[in-house]
Amino acid sequence: MKISNFLAGKYVERYQYSSFEPSSINNAWEIDIPEVNFLLSEADLKLGELNAFSQLVPDVDFFIRMHIAKESALSSRIEGTQTSIEHTVQKEESISSEERDDWLEVNNYIVSMNYAAERLSDLPISNRLIKETHYLLMQRVRGKNKAPGEFRHSQNWIGGASLQDAYFIPPSAESIQDLMSDLERFIHNTKIAVPHLIRIAIVHYQFETIHPFLDGNGRIGRLLIPLYLISSGLLHKPILYLSEFFEKNRTLYYDNLTSVRLKNDLTQWLKFFLVGLKQTAEKSIFTLKEIIKLRDDCIMKISELGKKSKNAKNLLYFLFKNPIVDAKDVAKELDVSISTAIRLLDDFIRIKIIIERTGFQRNRSYSFAKYIDLFES
């Protein structure tokens, strides 16, 4: 099928509303638009550069948690959650009751992403994995009673107060299993020569159009992107996420998805997606380079601490995984006394690696602010 000839589906009349029933995507796809081929080559090149660079970065696993934290905050922000990246990396007991619901939604995304990435070692991207991941995403949060981990058995809609004034009505519940089976087959169909980045762009569009769950579809759909990049071997580590690009271009994101359904304009969606991949890969490379600079600068400062340098280096790498800590966290991680941990944290304040956040004399909390700022910018 030529990209330019794609027919997205059709509206089917129901009682008092029409639902959109998407076409199958498990087809051979021919990219007959030169601009798409050009953007595809650029995105492939930049993604390969990011993947190669990430494998040259010593201790890259220390830095991955913040990439995931940023993705979880921004993906949830698209859905209306207002948790900052700094809030995301705090412990639950540090979060006020007013902010607890948003914090839980964002941290569930982290748990879900980590779980799904680990499961890829023994379970491919599949409806089973998607359901398991969705179940974790919906625990203890808004939507927890909307059949977590199960495809919907009733009609849902997007926008509006009811089906009668909805902005978009996905396919009927009776179609979900067949549509999701088609999507799963397309992901793994090795008999068709579809470039990976085109395939995941189509998968993301189709998943958001099917909207198979009663809640959490946007977050699961965006989570599928890094999972596919990892499972297909395009990335060795989960260090690229498109939610920042989608969040910054939110109107275009939704307009381009809608344009596929209304105008069969798959081309514009693919162009938007590929531009997002290229720009995000460029920013990820820049961020990794800035992390290396920050790490080297911190190690140089640590060398001033003499015999404390060994514990100081262990603390530094702990901060790269957990950029907001207290003395108890540090004492436990480094297996030292609380008093030793406090002295070491005071040293880190003095040499300008961390800042104290609370202004209290007791129950103090410390932030690796320079590191957090690399992801907040």
Wavefront OBJ file of the C-alpha trace (Angstrom):
o trace
v 0.000 0.000 0.000
v 1.294 3.451 -0.886
v 1.434 5.913 1.989
v -0.326 8.485 -0.179
v -3.224 6.090 -0.863
v -3.913 5.217 2.772
v -7.577 5.136 3.770
v -7.726 5.505 7.543
v -11.150 3.958 8.081
v -14.772 4.918 8.196
v -17.412 6.240 10.553
v -20.085 3.734 11.504
v -23.506 4.875 12.668
v -24.433 3.782 16.183
v -27.394 4.758 18.308
v -27.166 8.577 18.559
v -23.476 8.715 17.577
v -20.915 7.489 15.031
v -17.713 5.658 15.961
v -14.570 5.639 13.856
v -13.566 2.147 12.728
v -9.921 2.208 11.564
v -8.540 0.191 8.687
v -6.065 -2.625 9.161
v -2.415 -1.568 9.268
v -0.783 -4.982 8.871
v 0.128 -4.336 5.247
v 3.199 -3.798 3.128
v 3.802 -0.054 2.972
v 5.406 1.827 0.102
v 6.837 5.253 0.954
v 6.044 7.192 -2.214
v 6.543 10.682 -0.744
v 10.119 12.027 -1.240
v 9.884 14.342 1.786
v 9.068 11.381 4.040
v 12.030 9.399 2.719
v 14.326 12.371 3.305
v 13.108 12.900 6.878
v 13.351 9.163 7.503
v 17.025 9.114 6.495
v 17.775 12.127 8.714
v 15.963 10.628 11.714
v 17.684 7.253 11.198
v 21.080 8.947 11.045
v 20.529 10.977 14.202
v 19.090 8.014 16.100
v 22.110 5.919 15.137
v 24.388 8.689 16.361
v 22.573 8.793 19.695
v 22.736 5.022 20.074
v 26.468 4.918 19.286
v 27.216 7.829 21.597
v 25.251 6.306 24.480
v 27.343 3.138 24.260
v 30.523 5.189 24.622
v 29.314 6.946 27.768
v 30.775 5.294 30.887
v 28.174 4.452 33.522
v 25.304 5.458 31.220
v 22.902 3.358 33.310
v 23.293 5.855 36.164
v 21.739 8.554 34.004
v 18.807 6.625 32.572
v 16.526 7.076 35.568
v 16.341 10.829 34.997
v 15.518 10.331 31.325
v 12.620 8.123 32.388
v 11.575 10.579 35.109
v 11.471 13.391 32.570
v 9.467 11.287 30.131
v 6.959 10.303 32.812
v 6.436 13.914 33.896
v 5.998 15.216 30.358
v 3.846 12.355 29.094
v 1.557 12.816 32.090
v 1.586 16.598 31.572
v -0.015 16.085 28.156
v -2.923 14.474 30.021
v -3.205 17.416 32.430
v -0.976 16.302 35.291
v 1.181 19.139 36.664
v 4.092 17.429 38.420
v 7.547 18.868 37.753
v 10.595 16.707 37.169
v 11.943 17.754 40.575
v 8.736 16.568 42.240
v 8.891 13.332 40.271
v 12.208 12.267 41.830
v 11.138 12.984 45.412
v 9.969 10.262 47.778
v 6.237 9.836 48.254
v 6.330 10.865 51.919
v 7.827 14.210 50.873
v 4.873 15.061 48.627
v 1.997 17.133 49.999
v -1.496 15.632 50.015
v -2.605 18.154 47.371
v 0.100 16.962 44.981
v -0.067 13.256 45.822
v -2.435 12.183 43.029
v -0.339 13.817 40.302
v 2.864 12.414 41.834
v 1.410 8.901 41.852
v 0.365 9.104 38.205
v 3.833 10.190 37.134
v 5.627 7.603 39.263
v 3.325 4.857 38.041
v 4.578 5.739 34.571
v 8.164 5.225 35.765
v 7.252 1.867 37.304
v 5.410 0.841 34.122
v 8.262 1.889 31.834
v 10.878 0.065 33.895
v 8.703 -3.037 34.100
v 7.988 -3.134 30.372
v 11.636 -2.535 29.434
v 12.747 -5.406 31.684
v 10.009 -7.703 30.374
v 11.274 -7.251 26.818
v 14.032 -9.723 27.678
v 11.485 -12.570 27.802
v 8.257 -11.144 26.355
v 8.017 -9.243 23.056
v 5.807 -6.208 22.579
v 2.376 -7.785 22.587
v -1.155 -7.308 23.820
v -0.176 -9.235 26.921
v 2.714 -6.872 27.687
v 0.569 -3.824 26.908
v -2.115 -5.028 29.336
v 0.382 -5.821 32.087
v 1.964 -2.392 31.699
v -1.421 -0.671 31.748
v -2.341 -2.495 34.947
v 0.695 -1.025 36.716
v 0.048 2.415 35.258
v -3.442 2.607 36.757
v -2.749 1.474 40.323
v -3.881 3.882 43.124
v -4.623 6.734 40.698
v -7.533 8.352 38.896
v -8.947 5.677 36.636
v -7.996 2.835 38.996
v -11.561 1.510 38.751
v -11.653 1.644 34.946
v -10.639 -1.952 34.253
v -6.835 -1.637 34.630
v -5.017 -4.157 32.478
v -8.082 -4.992 30.400
v -9.230 -3.824 27.006
v -12.484 -1.934 27.299
v -15.903 -3.557 26.982
v -17.798 -0.301 26.532
v -17.638 2.740 24.302
v -15.311 5.570 25.265
v -14.789 8.993 23.733
v -12.349 11.906 23.631
v -13.411 15.453 24.467
v -16.943 16.561 25.261
v -19.253 15.704 28.105
v -20.944 12.781 26.354
v -20.959 10.705 23.180
v -23.299 13.251 21.611
v -20.788 16.131 21.781
v -17.513 14.158 21.764
v -14.528 15.429 19.780
v -13.615 11.893 18.685
v -15.270 8.512 19.236
v -12.936 5.514 18.846
v -14.079 2.150 17.493
v -16.695 0.066 19.242
v -15.626 -2.280 22.025
v -16.508 -5.270 19.814
v -13.751 -4.277 17.389
v -10.953 -3.884 19.929
v -9.604 -7.420 20.020
v -9.354 -7.742 16.221
v -7.801 -4.298 15.843
v -5.236 -4.881 18.578
v -4.383 -8.295 17.142
v -3.796 -6.631 13.782
v -1.566 -4.041 15.452
v 0.438 -6.768 17.210
v 0.904 -8.698 13.959
v 2.090 -5.547 12.209
v 4.706 -4.881 14.895
v 6.244 -8.319 14.342
v 5.569 -8.905 10.636
v 9.024 -9.591 9.186
v 7.597 -10.461 5.765
v 6.964 -6.811 4.959
v 9.836 -4.360 4.439
v 8.642 -1.422 6.534
v 11.373 0.812 8.032
v 11.314 0.684 11.820
v 10.646 4.392 12.316
v 7.744 4.339 9.857
v 6.383 1.235 11.552
v 6.383 2.711 15.056
v 4.899 5.985 13.752
v 2.001 4.039 12.270
v 1.689 1.900 15.413
v 1.452 4.983 17.623
v -1.216 6.543 15.414
v -3.212 3.317 15.278
v -3.015 2.682 19.017
v -4.250 6.189 19.818
v -7.050 5.762 17.290
v -8.149 2.403 18.698
v -7.986 3.763 22.273
v -8.298 0.216 23.656
v -8.494 1.156 27.359
v -11.007 3.208 29.272
v -8.194 5.429 30.576
v -4.434 5.821 30.178
v -4.311 5.358 26.390
v -2.135 8.396 25.698
v 0.539 7.394 28.167
v 0.636 3.760 27.023
v 0.738 4.843 23.372
v 3.709 7.121 24.002
v 5.437 4.476 26.111
v 5.261 2.077 23.161
v 7.668 4.284 21.199
v 10.828 3.755 23.331
v 9.854 0.127 23.894
v 9.778 -0.457 20.152
v 13.068 1.362 19.612
v 14.698 -0.894 22.218
v 13.093 -4.134 21.070
v 14.018 -3.490 17.433
v 17.659 -2.838 18.346
v 17.654 0.815 17.262
v 18.521 1.811 20.818
v 20.425 -0.242 23.377
v 19.265 1.925 26.267
v 15.965 3.763 26.950
v 17.318 7.272 26.407
v 14.951 8.749 23.816
v 11.368 9.794 24.501
v 9.053 11.890 22.346
v 6.722 13.262 25.019
v 8.671 16.521 25.346
v 8.297 17.141 21.603
v 4.611 16.190 21.711
v 3.990 18.360 24.769
v 5.681 21.402 23.249
v 3.727 20.893 20.020
v 0.559 19.607 21.636
v -1.874 21.241 19.220
v 0.035 19.943 16.199
v 0.283 16.509 17.809
v -3.482 16.164 18.141
v -4.220 17.951 14.850
v -1.941 15.624 12.893
v -3.491 12.515 14.460
v -6.951 13.877 13.695
v -5.980 14.748 10.121
v -5.190 11.104 9.419
v -8.699 10.089 10.474
v -10.547 12.927 8.765
v -8.430 13.443 5.626
v -6.477 10.179 5.308
v -3.362 12.364 5.622
v -0.879 9.845 6.953
v 1.951 11.738 5.242
v 1.779 14.777 7.494
v 1.674 12.607 10.613
v 4.773 10.698 9.471
v 6.639 13.939 8.726
v 5.737 15.358 12.142
v 6.779 12.129 13.892
v 10.125 11.893 12.067
v 10.967 15.539 12.755
v 10.197 14.842 16.420
v 12.527 11.848 16.460
v 15.366 13.795 14.872
v 15.030 16.815 17.165
v 14.648 14.647 20.261
v 17.711 12.566 19.374
v 19.730 15.769 18.891
v 18.630 17.053 22.281
v 19.376 13.712 23.932
v 22.911 13.765 22.548
v 23.369 17.317 23.833
v 22.046 16.323 27.271
v 24.394 13.335 27.491
v 27.339 15.569 26.606
v 26.309 18.061 29.291
v 25.979 15.223 31.823
v 29.523 14.095 31.038
v 30.797 17.655 31.518
v 28.953 17.920 34.841
v 30.256 14.545 36.014
v 33.846 15.423 35.120
v 33.547 18.778 36.876
v 32.162 17.092 40.003
v 34.899 14.442 40.024
v 37.497 17.189 39.844
v 35.899 18.900 42.857
v 35.717 15.594 44.737
v 39.469 15.134 44.352
v 39.853 17.983 46.851
v 38.327 15.802 49.578
v 41.372 13.581 50.026
v 40.635 10.369 51.929
v 36.905 11.004 51.620
v 37.133 10.735 47.831
v 35.998 7.100 47.619
v 32.769 7.676 49.553
v 32.351 10.986 47.738
v 32.480 9.320 44.331
v 29.934 6.715 45.450
v 27.690 9.539 46.660
v 28.048 11.332 43.329
v 26.824 8.329 41.368
v 24.023 7.843 43.866
v 22.973 11.435 43.141
v 22.930 10.736 39.418
v 20.309 8.068 40.142
v 18.552 9.927 42.965
v 19.138 13.689 42.664
v 17.104 14.526 45.785
v 18.281 12.792 48.959
v 18.459 13.082 52.715
v 21.108 11.898 55.173
v 19.301 8.605 55.831
v 19.294 7.785 52.115
v 23.007 8.477 51.863
v 23.893 6.551 55.036
v 22.012 3.507 53.787
v 23.432 3.642 50.258
v 27.049 4.168 51.353
v 26.761 1.950 54.448
v 28.040 4.687 56.753
v 26.739 6.356 59.895
v 24.272 9.236 59.746
v 26.936 11.617 61.103
v 29.375 10.576 58.362
v 26.667 11.042 55.745
v 25.864 14.528 57.043
v 29.522 15.553 56.969
v 29.867 14.292 53.423
v 26.740 16.160 52.338
v 28.106 19.318 53.961
v 31.290 18.821 51.954
v 29.214 18.569 48.756
v 27.472 21.831 49.639
v 30.801 23.528 50.288
v 32.272 22.467 46.935
v 29.047 23.483 45.191
v 27.831 20.091 43.960
v 24.504 20.106 45.827
v 22.253 22.568 47.630
v 20.187 22.163 50.784
v 16.500 22.518 49.895
v 14.593 23.017 53.155
v 16.461 25.586 55.256
v 15.739 23.384 58.295
v 18.202 22.277 60.939
v 16.623 18.817 61.039
v 15.046 16.608 58.409
v 17.097 18.339 55.772
v 16.837 17.484 52.088
v 19.495 17.988 49.429
v 19.236 18.556 45.694
v 21.661 17.867 42.872
v 20.143 20.950 41.248
v 22.622 21.333 38.390
v 21.750 17.830 37.224
v 17.996 18.335 37.501
v 18.322 21.587 35.548
v 19.701 19.687 32.559
v 16.328 17.954 32.245
v 14.089 20.861 33.245
v 15.462 23.164 30.542
l 1 2 3 4 5 6 7 8 9 10 11 12 13 14 15 16 17 18 19 20 21 22 23 24 25 26 27 28 29 30 31 32 33 34 35 36 37 38 39 40 41 42 43 44 45 46 47 48 49 50 51 52 53 54 55 56 57 58 59 60 61 62 63 64 65 66 67 68 69 70 71 72 73 74 75 76 77 78 79 80 81 82 83 84 85 86 87 88 89 90 91 92 93 94 95 96 97 98 99 100 101 102 103 104 105 106 107 108 109 110 111 112 113 114 115 116 117 118 119 120 121 122 123 124 125 126 127 128 129 130 131 132 133 134 135 136 137 138 139 140 141 142 143 144 145 146 147 148 149 150 151 152 153 154 155 156 157 158 159 160 161 162 163 164 165 166 167 168 169 170 171 172 173 174 175 176 177 178 179 180 181 182 183 184 185 186 187 188 189 190 191 192 193 194 195 196 197 198 199 200 201 202 203 204 205 206 207 208 209 210 211 212 213 214 215 216 217 218 219 220 221 222 223 224 225 226 227 228 229 230 231 232 233 234 235 236 237 238 239 240 241 242 243 244 245 246 247 248 249 250 251 252 253 254 255 256 257 258 259 260 261 262 263 264 265 266 267 268 269 270 271 272 273 274 275 276 277 278 279 280 281 282 283 284 285 286 287 288 289 290 291 292 293 294 295 296 297 298 299 300 301 302 303 304 305 306 307 308 309 310 311 312 313 314 315 316 317 318 319 320 321 322 323 324 325 326 327 328 329 330 331 332 333 334 335 336 337 338 339 340 341 342 343 344 345 346 347 348 349 350 351 352 353 354 355 356 357 358 359 360 361 362 363 364 365 366 367 368 369 370 371 372 373 374 375 376 377
